[in-house]
């Protein structure tokens, strides 16, 4: 499975709004490189700020 996802793909996979994905990236300094976000880095940052979404089965 891919580790670098677009905001739309990450939003769908984690069950959070696309705008929220982008907001977290900008606010927390998670890089968006060529329109893609490192899923592992994004999830680690969510966990660090205490906003980790519920895991999907």
C-alpha positions in Angstrom: 0.0 0.0 0.0 1.2 3.5 -0.8 2.6 5.7 1.9 2.4 9.0 0.1 -1.2 10.0 -0.5 -3.1 13.0 -1.8 -5.1 15.0 0.8 -8.3 13.4 -0.7 -6.9 9.8 -0.4 -5.7 10.5 3.2 -9.0 12.0 4.1 -10.9 9.0 2.8 -8.5 6.5 4.5 -8.6 8.2 7.9 -12.2 9.3 7.9 -11.5 13.0 8.4 -12.4 16.0 6.2 -10.0 16.9 3.4 -9.8 20.5 4.7 -8.9 19.2 8.1 -6.0 17.1 6.6 -4.7 20.3 4.9 -5.2 22.4 8.1 -3.2 19.9 10.2 -0.4 19.8 7.6 -0.1 23.6 7.5 -0.5 24.2 11.2 1.8 21.3 12.3 4.4 21.6 9.6 3.7 18.3 7.9 5.1 18.7 4.4 2.9 18.3 1.3 5.4 17.5 -1.5 4.1 17.5 -5.1 0.6 17.2 -3.8 1.2 14.2 -1.6 1.5 13.7 2.2 3.5 11.0 4.0 0.8 9.0 5.8 3.0 7.8 8.6 4.3 11.3 9.3 0.8 12.7 9.2 -0.6 10.0 11.6 2.3 10.5 14.0 1.6 14.2 14.1 -2.1 13.6 14.7 -1.2 11.3 17.6 1.3 13.9 19.0 -1.4 16.6 19.1 -4.0 14.1 20.5 -6.3 14.2 17.5 -5.8 10.6 16.2 -8.9 9.5 14.3 -10.6 6.1 15.0 -9.0 3.3 13.1 -10.9 1.7 10.3 -11.1 -2.1 10.0 
